[in-house]
Amino acid sequence: MAMINNVRNTVLAIINKNNYGYLSPQDFNLYAQQAQMDMFEDYFYQYNQYINRENIRQSGTGYADIVKGLEEVIDSFSEEVFLTGGTANTWSLPSDYYLVNKLYYYPTLLTSGTTTATAANELVDNTANPPFSNGAVTPQYPALQSIVVNTDTLKQAFVQSVANATTINLSADIFQAVASGENYSIYDANNITEVERVTQKKIFFLTSSTLGSPTTQFPAYVLSGNTVSVYPTSIQNNGDIKAQYIRYPKPPQWTFLSLTNGEPIFDQTSSTYQDFELPLSDEPGLIAKICQYVGIEIREAEVYQFGQNEEVQDNQIQV
Amino acid sequence: MAYITDYLYYENNGNSPVDKNWGSYQYVSLEDIVNNFMLMYQGNNEILNNIERYQVIFHAKRGIQELNYDAMKEIKILQLTVDSQIRFVLPPDYVNYVEYLCMRQGFYTL
């Protein structure tokens, strides 16, 4: 069931005192986005607050484990992608990132090359050097579950089995170019290292340090704008760096089909439709916040007050 | 209890290279020390919060240095040729010397 329609219906019911209030779908969508962003950001502050409470033994476990619930909501916005390489040791972050949780790197490159043919869920390379091996004569190579990256499209799959010296069966169909070969790299999935975030102030102290300078086993990065620079600078290949980040919630869109008797009819099948991404339990909070915005729009102090009181009460319960 | 299975130790679970884990019981790697430290001691609910990995690496390496000075006493032997000014370059892991021997006419003397 669409949460956004429930929220809109409730907001319309609250503001429709003496038929004063009318809220256009465009305005509702604007306020809905504001409210969602506000609540989304609040999750991180709440998370920090409850971690501190845990550490002073003021938060429980089991059903009282508030941190677990907050983590689940935040993790629902988590994404993992290989970053697009820029020049030298720089990579671009995705445009929808809110917070980079970690970058990681696979230090052990097993092999790389270019596909010579395309088949569904397969990597075919007739020039593989050394040739792939299914373990019949020599050990399995590359190992099962090794990570295969299409370094052109940055799609990823795992080695499921080695068919023969030139073909590997993959967990996903990541090579789809028929006419031309695509570049690939295969990494040892057991050797993953986190690329550590270092502040701009510290990075050159770190790179100049004899004991602590970044290595391929313990790399580091700095962030400027939407670009990360990774050290040591020998890490340069497309597909080397992967990011796990928290993205922004998508802007909610209450879409409608047509006007019937002056009323827009909700249309969930529209291509631009987007529900709220926060959990259902946030519905009262979203309504309260939207009511505050609407109260200002229709110059109705009571609606604004109602929204504010609801929010204050909700916060008091959580403390 | 063995720290890895026999199959992993002797044959690397059938993967290449098969000798990857041979003799791995001899040392604990720096990577292991740093990873385990970050896993067990660093984090929101652990005893150390707000500490960076590079700080852990630094102290781990300093610890290894100190152990080399005082405890490990790994004695190595080098044969070096003195230059025209009777000098030679000490190796990078030099801590202290045990003895110098000089080769003359095919024999070593103290």
Interface residues (C-beta under 8 A of the other chain):
Chain A: I51 E54 N55 S133 G135 T138 P139 Q140 Y141 P142 A143 L144 E194 E196 V198 L206 S209 L211 G212 P214 Q217 F218 A220
Chain B: E11 N12 N13 G14 N15 S16 P17 V18 E31 V34 N44 N45 E52 R53 Y54 Q55 I57 F58 K61 R62
